[in-house]
């Protein structure tokens, strides 16, 4: 199980309660955050639909085709997060050492993701 992510500055929890976060991690605009959450909601719905397919004993090729679609959607989601982070890092006025650390962290997680795919 993944640890709970630290909320972004100006973000809200699922109940709509504002959450505070240091600005150094606020790389997502509220529009980007909303778009990513909407994308995750669609992916979640797709995964539930696959569960229903399994319950209904759908053909394996139909199920696997939907699994492939979900994997693609998750890859596009990850790509968007990477783009947002790199853009924020490149346009940031923050300390170059902080920028370098952010890029190193992102590089490590990308390497892990690529090993797992």
C-alpha positions in Angstrom: 0.0 0.0 0.0 1.3 3.5 -0.9 1.7 6.1 1.8 -0.8 8.9 1.8 0.6 11.8 -0.3 1.2 15.1 1.3 -1.6 17.5 0.1 -0.8 20.4 -2.1 -1.1 24.0 -1.0 -4.7 25.2 -1.5 -6.0 21.7 -2.1 -8.9 20.1 -0.3 -9.5 16.6 1.0 -12.3 14.4 -0.3 -14.7 16.2 2.1 -13.8 19.6 0.6 -11.8 20.7 3.7 -8.8 23.0 2.9 -5.4 21.5 3.6 -2.2 23.3 4.1 1.2 22.5 2.5 4.5 24.2 2.1 4.6 26.2 -1.2 7.8 24.3 -2.3 5.6 21.3 -3.3 2.8 23.3 -4.8 3.8 22.5 -8.4 0.2 21.8 -9.6 -2.2 24.6 -10.3 -5.7 24.1 -9.0 -6.8 23.5 -12.6 -4.2 20.8 -13.1 -5.1 19.2 -9.8 -8.8 19.1 -10.7 -8.0 17.7 -14.2 -5.8 15.0 -12.7 -8.4 14.1 -10.1 -11.0 13.9 -12.8 -8.7 11.6 -14.8 -8.2 9.4 -11.8 -12.0 9.2 -11.2 -12.4 8.0 -14.8 -9.7 5.4 -14.4 -11.3 4.2 -11.2 -14.6 3.8 -13.0 -12.9 1.9 -15.7 -11.3 -0.5 -13.2 -14.7 -1.1 -11.5 -16.1 -1.9 -15.0 -13.4 -4.5 -15.4 -14.4 -5.9 -12.0 -18.0 -6.2 -13.3 -16.6 -8.0 -16.4 -14.9 -10.5 -14.2 -18.0 -11.1 -12.2 -20.0 -11.6 -15.4 -17.3 -14.0 -16.6 -16.5 -11.9 -19.8 -14.1 -13.3 -22.3 -10.5 -13.0 -21.3 -9.6 -11.1 -24.4 -12.2 -8.5 -23.6 -11.0 -8.2 -20.1 -7.4 -7.9 -21.1 -8.2 -5.3 -23.7 -9.8 -3.2 -20.9 -6.8 -3.8 -18.6 -4.6 -2.5 -21.4 -6.7 0.6 -21.7 -6.4 1.3 -18.0 -2.6 0.9 -18.1 -2.5 3.4 -21.0 -4.6 5.8 -19.0 -2.4 5.5 -16.0 0.7 6.0 -18.1 -0.9 9.2 -19.5 -1.7 10.3 -16.0 1.9 9.7 -14.9 3.2 11.6 -18.0 1.0 14.6 -17.0 2.4 14.6 -13.5 6.0 14.4 -14.8 5.3 17.3 -17.2 3.8 19.4 -14.5 6.7 18.8 -12.1 9.4 19.4 -14.7 7.7 22.6 -16.0 7.4 23.9 -12.4 11.0 23.1 -11.7 12.2 24.8 -14.9 10.2 27.9 -14.4 10.8 28.1 -10.6 12.8 30.9 -9.0 13.7 28.5 -6.2 17.2 27.6 -5.2 19.0 25.6 -7.9 20.0 23.0 -5.3 16.3 22.5 -4.5 15.5 22.2 -8.3 18.3 19.6 -8.6 16.9 17.6 -5.7 13.4 17.6 -7.3 14.8 16.4 -10.6 16.8 13.7 -8.9 13.7 12.4 -7.0 11.7 12.4 -10.2 14.5 10.6 -12.1 14.6 7.9 -9.4 10.9 7.3 -9.4 10.8 7.2 -13.3 13.6 4.6 -13.3 11.5 2.5 -10.9 8.4 2.9 -13.0 10.3 1.9 -16.1 11.7 -1.2 -14.5 8.2 -2.3 -13.5 6.6 -1.8 -16.9 
